Amino acid sequence: MRTISTARAAGLLALLAGASPAVAEPGADAAIIAQRLLDTLRDTNGVPGMGAAVWQDGRIVWEGSSGLRDIDRDLSVTRDTLFRLASVSKLFTVTAAAKLAEAGRLDLDAPVQAQLPWLGARWPAITPRQLAAHTSGLPHYQAIDADRGSRHYATGRDAVAIFAERDLLSPPGTAYSYSSWGYTLLGALVEEKAGRPFTDYVSEEVAPGIAIRADATNSDNPDASRAYGFDAGRVVEMPRHDFSYTWGGGGLSGTASAVASFGGRMIDGRVVRPQTFDAMLVPVQLASGEAAGEDDYRVGFGWRIGSDADGAPFLFHNGVTQGARSTLGLWRGERIAVSLLSNAAWVSRMEPTAQMIAAPFRPVPAGLVSAPCPLEARNYSGTFGDAAVEGVVRFRIERGLCVGTAEQHPAILAYFGTAMQRSDAPLTIIGLESKGGLSRAGIVNPFGIADLRAQADGSFAADVTATRRLVLRFDQPGK
């Protein structure tokens, strides 16, 4: 990996420090709010470049670009920038398999060994459905795979040979264990049944007409982003990496609008039939009768099935690899899809962050507590998890939005300081009301954007992470 030059790094820090929008008349719309959230997120976490998009009711209603796709050449992220998709690629893989199954060319419940005779019978019978739900027993990347990406594999069959002699972690169907190698095998099955290279089938049949293709990062493609990472908080460029060992598990690239458009096409039944998508969203059951999954989601045919903070059904998949952090999320019933892509890996809560970026385009949740912008506040106090916190805060109106900046208390700074990325930026509170109120806001922090809501007792609260709730009170002199 290559460290960014001192001069270039200084230029990047200057860019990151100076992206606040000008104050304008009240009446902010959804696009302005979403862009403000995206820019502030990138300012806060130090990621060089990010892109996001929202699809709604048949079309892209907003595309957001922020930062740089190439630091050395000072090239900005644009609507055409290609980002690594990492494991969001898996959604294209399962859709390819489902599409072939619709055509009667692939059986989702027949052993892969029977559909790929060259695979042999070293393992017990494994089905495509088990591969898609991570219940096949195949391992994920292991220490022996440390140099993966150093060579090119001409076919999916060649890539499968990497792990074809390894032992399973558990009998197929008995445990959930995340495995990108399982998707390498599923991609090889797609390739075999499609009769053409996996990436060609995806771009031509699963995502025709939109910018989804084999990873182009660090290539000569003028629209492709470079791949970055962090080393002790410094931005560094990552070395070239060949994803032919797992095109299906994490090797695709795309623009933010292409990823959101794919989600929209799935909602519209334009890639596979609606009843096929319905079947893909049925949680896979383990032999014990439990549903496959972890944390607060279940896994169907590749898709993660969960809900947002208000209980609305939410479908998603996240991705992370060197030079990328990504997510695609759908509110199928609301006909909304959101994508969020970045050109560096960073510690983050991707789906809540994407949900907040899409929030301005969705109906206002019921039961919000009305709260004015606390423009007179000079300090905050409250709790972060079990720790008491306090600090300086300032609020203002920007483009009709209530915007606050709060210094990080040492307890907050210590928590975020464990991350690889920048973690010392102030917390920024961006109200989602175009008339300047603060009943709901996005609180932008080094790990993403959390949903800050006014409470009946006058405080404001947000689940900043799965284990840390932030509760704040803003002083109001004279009140």
N, C-alpha and C positions, 0 to 999 in steps of 0.2 A: 504494500500500500504506500501511497505517496503523500507526504505532508504538504498542505497548501503553503505557498510562499508567504513570508511575513507581510509583504505589501498587499498581496491578494487577500490574505486573511483580514487585514485591516480594512480593506475596501468592503469585504463582506460584512464585517461588524458595523461599518458605517451604514451600509444598506439596511441591515437588520434594525438599526437604531432609529431610522428616519422614515418610517412608512405610515405615520399617522395621517388619516385623511383630514382635509381642511374642514373647518366648521362651516356648516351651511344651514339653510332654512329648515324648519321642522318638516316632518313627513317622510321619514326614511322608509324605503320599501324593502321587500324581502331580499332582493339582489344586493342592495347596499349593506344590509345587516350580515348576510352570508359572507360577503367579501371582507367585511371588517373582521369577522370572526376568523376567517382563514388567514388574513394578513397578521393578525395579532398572535394567532397560534404559531406561525412561523417565526415571528419576532421573538416569541417567548422560548421556544424549544431550540432555536438555532439551526434547524434543518435548512439546508441551502435552498431547496425548491419544493413546492407542493402544488397539487392541482386537485380540484374537486368539481363535481357537477351534480345537478338535480334534474331528474326526469319526472315529469308529471303529466298525466292524461295524454300520453301519446307523443310528447316532444321534450327536448331539453329546454328547460325554462331558465337555467342559469349555469354558466361555466365560470369557474374561478381559477385564476392563476396567480402564483405568488413566488417571488424569489428568483433564483437562478438555476437553469438546467446545466450550465457549464460555467464554473467559476473562472477558470483560466482565460476563457474567451469572453467573459462578461455577457453571456447570453441568457436572456430571461426565459422563464417558463412561459409558454403560450398555450393556447387551446389545442395546438397540434403536438405538444410535447408528449413523447412516449416514455412511460415509466415502467419499470419492472412491476409485475403484478404479484410476484411471489405466490403464496398459496391461494390467492384469489383465482389463479389458473385452474385450480381444482374444480371450480364451478363450470368452467368450459368443458373440462374432461367428462364430468358426469353427464352434462347435457349432450355431449357427443355420443356417449354410450347409450343414453336414453333415446336419442334420435335414431340410432342404428337399430335399437330394439323395436321401435315403432315400425321400422321397415322390415322387421323379421330377419335381420342379419346378425343379431347378437341376442343371446339369452341371458338376462340379468340374474337368473336363479340357477343356471346350469354351471357345473364346475368349470373354472377357467381352464383346467387341464384338458377337459374334453373339447374346448374351443381353440386351444393353442397346443396342438399335439407335440410341438417341439419343447414344451415346458417340462415334460416328464412328470413323474409321480412321486417326487421326493416328499412333498407335503400332503397332508390330508386334503380332501376336496375343499376348494375355496371358490366362492361365487363372486361375480362382479358387485353384487349388492354389499357383500361383506367388505370388499376392497373399498368401496365408496364410503362406507360408514366406519371405517377403521376398526373393524372387528375381525379381520382376517388372521390376526396373530403375527403378521409380518412386522419386523422391527422398523423403526425410524432410522435416520442416519446414525452411524456408530463411529467410534474413534477411528476405525480402519478406513472410514470414508473422508478423512480430513482433507485429502487432496482432490476430492470430487470437483469437477469443473476445470480440471487441468488438461483434459483431452476431449476429443469429439467422438460421439457415438453415432454411426450412420443410421441405425434403426433402433426402434424400441426393443426389439429382440436382443440387440447387442447390449443395450443398457440393462436389461433384466439379468443378463449374465453376471453383473456385478454382485448380486446378492442371491442368485439362484441356489447356491449351496448352503445358505445360512439356515439356522434352526428358527422355527417359529417361537414367539414368546409365550403363546398360549394356543390351545386348540381353536380352530376357526369358530367364530360365533359365540365364544364364551366370555370375552372381555373387550372393553374399548381401550385401544392403545393407538395413538396417533401415528400414522406411518405414511410418509411421502413415497417410500419405496413401493407401497401398495398402489399408489397412483402411477408410478412408473409402469407397473404391470398392467394397470387398467388402461393406460395410454397405449401400451403395446397391443392390447386386445383391440382397441379402437382402430389402430393403424392396420392391423391384420384384417379386420372385417370391413374397413372402409376401402382397402385396396390402394391406399395412397399414404404419403407421410402424414403423421398426426397433425403437424402444424398446418399443412395444406387443408386437411379436412376441416379443422376448426375455423380457419379464416374463410374458406369457401362455402361451408355448409352450416356452421353453427353461428358465425358472426359475419355474414357477407355484407360488404359495403361499409363496415365500420373498422376503425383502426385497432384491430386485435391481431397480433402476429407473434412470431418467435421473438424471444428477447433480443432487443437491439441496443441495449445499454453499452456504452463505450465503443460503439461501432462507428462507421463512417456516415450513418444516417444523420442528416442535419437536424432532424427533429428529436432524435434520441437524447435523453438525459445522460449525463455521466453518473456514475455510482459513487456515493460518498458514505462516510462513516465518521465516527468520533473516536479520538484517542486522547484520553484525559481532558475531554472537553473541547479539543481542537478538531476542526473539520479536516478530514483527510480523504483523498481519493482512493477508492478501492481498486484492486487489480482486476484485470479481465477475468471473466468467469463464463465457462461454457455450460449451459443448462441442458445439453442434449441427454444427460443422464436422467433427467426427469422433466421433459417438456410438460407432461401432464400433471406433475406435482407442484411445479413452481417456475416453469420456464417461459411463460408468455409475457408479452408487454402490450401496453395499450394506452390510449389517452383517457383522461378522466371522463370525457363525454361518451367515449365508446363503451367504457365499462358500465356507466349508468344507463346507456341506451340498451345494452345487452340485458340488464335487469328489467328495463321497461318492456323489451320484447318478450321476455319470459312472462311477465304479468299479462301481456296482451295475447299470449298464445301464438306468437309468431315464430318461435323456434321449435318448440315441441307443442303438442296439443294440450289444452288446459287440463284434461284428465290425466295426461302423462305427468304434468307438473304437480297435480294433486297427489299422485302416487309417489313422487319424489319427496314429498313433504310429510310422509308418514314415518314417524320415528322407527328406526330399526330396533327390534327386540333381541336381547341376548338370550342365550339358552336358559338363563335363570328367570326370564320373564321381564326383567328390568329393561328400560329403554337405554340405548347406547347414547353416550354423551358425557358431559362433565360440567362443573360449575352450574350456571343457570340456563343451560341450553341442552337440547336433545339433537340428535343427528339423524336425518333421513337419508335419502340418496345423495349424499354430499353436502346438502344444505344444512346449516345450523338453524335450529328452530327455537326462538325465544320470544321475548316481549320487551317493550320499552318501559320507561319509568312510569307510564300511565297505564300499563297493562295491554297496550295495543300489540297484536301479533307482529313480530319482526323477524325476518329471514336474513341471514347474513353469512359472510365468511371473511376472515381476516387473513393477512399474509405478512410474513417478515422474512427477509433474507438480506445478505449484504447489499447495500445500496437501495433498499426498498422497505417501506411499511405501507400496507394497503388495506382497504376494506371496500366491500360492496354490501349494501343493505337495502331491503325492500319492505315497504308496507303494502302488501299485495291488495288488501281491501281498500286502501286509499289511493291506489294506483300511483305510488310515489317510489322512486328509487334514488339512492344517493351513493356516490363514490367519493373516496378520499385516497389520494396517492401521494407518496413522497419519495425523494431520491436519496434517502438515508434511513438506516435502521435506527429506531429510537424507542425508549421505554414509553409505552403509551396505552391508553384505553381507547381503542380505535372505534368500536361501534357506538359507545356513548358520545364520542366526539363527532362522528358523522351524523348522529341523530340530532345533535345541537346545531350543526351547520344546516341541516334540512329543516329545522324547527320553524324558521320564518315562513316557510311555504306550506306548513300544515295547519290544521285548525287549532285554535287556542284551547289548551286543556281546560276542562271544567274545574271550578273550585279554586281558581287562583285568588290569592289575597291581594287586594289593591294596595299599592305602596307608591308614594311619590319618590322622585329622585332626591336623595339626601344631600343636597348641594352644600349645606352648611356643615356637614360632618368633617371633622379633622382627625379623628382617631377611630379605631375599631377595637373591639374586644370580643372574646368568645372562646370556642374550643376547637381543637383539631384532634379528632380521636379523643384520647384521654387527657391531652395536654391543654392547659390554658394558654391562650395566645392573645396578643394585642399588638397594635402598631399604628402607623400613620396611614391615612387614606384621604384621597381627594376625589371629588366628583365634578363633572362638568356635562354640558349638553353638546354633543357633536352630531351634526346631521339629523337632528331630532331624537337622538338616542341618549339615554342616561349612561355615561361611561365613567367608571371609577378605576383608580389605580391604588393598590394597597401594597405596602412593603411586606416582604415575607418575614414573619416571626422566626427566630432561630429554630424552633421546633419544626416548623413547616420546611424551612430551608434544609434542615438535616435530613428530612424524609426524602425530598426531591433530589437532594445532593447525591443519592446513591445511584442515580441514572448516569448513562454514558454521555447524554447530551447536555446542552446548556441548562442550568437549573437555578440560576441566581436572578432571573428577571422578576420584576414585580408581578403580582397577580393583577389581571385586568378584568374588570366586570363590565360586560356589555349588555345593556338592557335590550330586550327583544320587542319592546313597545315603541312604535314610531312616534308616539306622542310624548315620549320622555319619561314614562313611568318605570318602576322597578319591581313590578309584581313577579316578573321572571327575567332571568338573565343567564348568559353564558359566562362562567368564571373561567378564564383562560389561565392555565397553569402549565408547568413543564411536562406534565403527563397527558395533557389534552384539554378538552373543554367539558366542564361539569355543569349540571343544570341547577342553578341557584334560584331558589324561590322564596318569596316573602312568606313569613309564618304569622299566625294569628296573634302571637305574643310580641310582635314587633321585630323579631330577629329574622335572619335570612339563613337558609341551610342548603347544603349541596353535598352529595356523596361524591367526593373528589376521587376516591378510589373505592374498590370493593370493601376495604377495611377501614377507611378513614372518612368520617363525616365532618365537614367543616360547618360550624355554626357561628355567625357573625352578628354583632350589634354595632350600629354606627351612631356615635354620639351626635346629638343635635343641640348645640348651645342655645339656651334660652327656651327649650321645649321640654 
